[in-house]
Amino acid sequence: GLPYDRGYAQNMAAFIADLAKRPGYSIKRVVTASSNYEAGQQITRFLTERLKAAGFEVVGDVPLDTKATDLTPALLRIRGLKPDVVVGLQTQKELLGLYRARFDLQYFDPVFVSNLGLADPSIWKDLGDTIATRTLFDASYGLALYAPTLKAGSGSGLPREIAADLGAKGGLGHSPIAAMQGILVLKEAAEGSALRDPARIREAL
């Protein structure tokens, strides 16, 4: 959905640069760790370029095997590189595996910066209370497409209303919000054009 560089790498690198200026954070050494498929590889490439340009030392890259059922070996490699920050794009499967391995190894030294999965309510349920409580509050940061507490006028209550209508007890995650936005775009295009005129619908979209 988002461009690999401007949508992901740029935001994560800028966040790390900002974090490095804040009291209590000593950030110099970075390890990239993305799910090993096209998007992860591309985002790692852009992250590496941006982090080096910002003056950070990228001390290693640990691609996360998308077929692995246990990411402990990958986390041991990461630990051996002694990073201050671990950053990358992880699909939900690798994200969960990485955080389970963090808990199993009790490895909480670096800051972990990831993507949408870390900000989605489902990760708490998928990890379970014990692992989530220990790992998610310990210098873990993720991109967020929306924030339930955002002050957005009359739109602020919309996610809560939809969650109630759907019976989503854990609240809405990113995917339903993105789908809702897509539906609203289609609705606006359809209402603003002649439905039987494909050219006008394309123009409206």
ChimeraX attribute file (.defattr): number of C-alpha atoms within 10 A of each C-alpha:
attribute: neighborCount
match mode: 1-to-1
recipient: residues
	/A:1	5
	/A:2	7
	/A:3	11
	/A:4	19
	/A:5	18
	/A:6	12
	/A:7	13
	/A:8	21
	/A:9	26
	/A:10	18
	/A:11	15
	/A:12	26
	/A:13	25
	/A:14	15
	/A:15	15
	/A:16	22
	/A:17	17
	/A:18	10
	/A:19	15
	/A:20	17
	/A:21	11
	/A:22	10
	/A:23	7
	/A:24	8
	/A:25	12
	/A:26	14
	/A:27	19
	/A:28	17
	/A:29	19
	/A:30	26
	/A:31	25
	/A:32	25
	/A:33	27
	/A:34	27
	/A:35	24
	/A:36	20
	/A:37	15
	/A:38	9
	/A:39	16
	/A:40	20
	/A:41	18
	/A:42	17
	/A:43	25
	/A:44	28
	/A:45	16
	/A:46	17
	/A:47	26
	/A:48	25
	/A:49	15
	/A:50	18
	/A:51	22
	/A:52	13
	/A:53	11
	/A:54	13
	/A:55	11
	/A:56	18
	/A:57	17
	/A:58	19
	/A:59	15
	/A:60	18
	/A:61	20
	/A:62	19
	/A:63	18
	/A:64	26
	/A:65	15
	/A:66	15
	/A:67	11
	/A:68	13
	/A:69	10
	/A:70	15
	/A:71	21
	/A:72	19
	/A:73	12
	/A:74	19
	/A:75	21
	/A:76	14
	/A:77	13
	/A:78	21
	/A:79	18
	/A:80	9
	/A:81	16
	/A:82	16
	/A:83	21
	/A:84	18
	/A:85	22
	/A:86	24
	/A:87	26
	/A:88	29
	/A:89	31
	/A:90	27
	/A:91	21
	/A:92	17
	/A:93	14
	/A:94	23
	/A:95	22
	/A:96	21
	/A:97	22
	/A:98	20
	/A:99	24
	/A:100	20
	/A:101	20
	/A:102	21
	/A:103	17
	/A:104	11
	/A:105	13
	/A:106	11
	/A:107	14
	/A:108	16
	/A:109	14
	/A:110	23
	/A:111	21
	/A:112	23
	/A:113	23
	/A:114	23
	/A:115	23
	/A:116	19
	/A:117	22
	/A:118	22
	/A:119	21
	/A:120	20
	/A:121	14
	/A:122	17
	/A:123	17
	/A:124	18
	/A:125	10
	/A:126	12
	/A:127	17
	/A:128	12
	/A:129	10
	/A:130	10
	/A:131	17
	/A:132	19
	/A:133	12
	/A:134	14
	/A:135	19
	/A:136	17
	/A:137	9
	/A:138	14
	/A:139	13
	/A:140	18
	/A:141	21
	/A:142	18
	/A:143	18
	/A:144	14
	/A:145	14
	/A:146	15
	/A:147	12
	/A:148	14
	/A:149	8
	/A:150	10
	/A:151	10
	/A:152	10
	/A:153	7
	/A:154	7
	/A:155	10
	/A:156	14
	/A:157	14
	/A:158	12
	/A:159	19
	/A:160	15
	/A:161	12
	/A:162	16
	/A:163	16
	/A:164	13
	/A:165	9
	/A:166	11
	/A:167	10
	/A:168	12
	/A:169	8
	/A:170	12
	/A:171	17
	/A:172	20
	/A:173	23
	/A:174	18
	/A:175	12
	/A:176	13
	/A:177	15
	/A:178	14
	/A:179	11
	/A:180	14
	/A:181	12
	/A:182	11
	/A:183	12
	/A:184	12
	/A:185	13
	/A:186	15
	/A:187	12
	/A:188	13
	/A:189	18
	/A:190	17
	/A:191	11
	/A:192	13
	/A:193	17
	/A:194	13
	/A:195	12
	/A:196	9
	/A:197	9
	/A:198	11
	/A:199	12
	/A:200	15
	/A:201	18
	/A:202	11
	/A:203	9
	/A:204	16
	/A:205	14
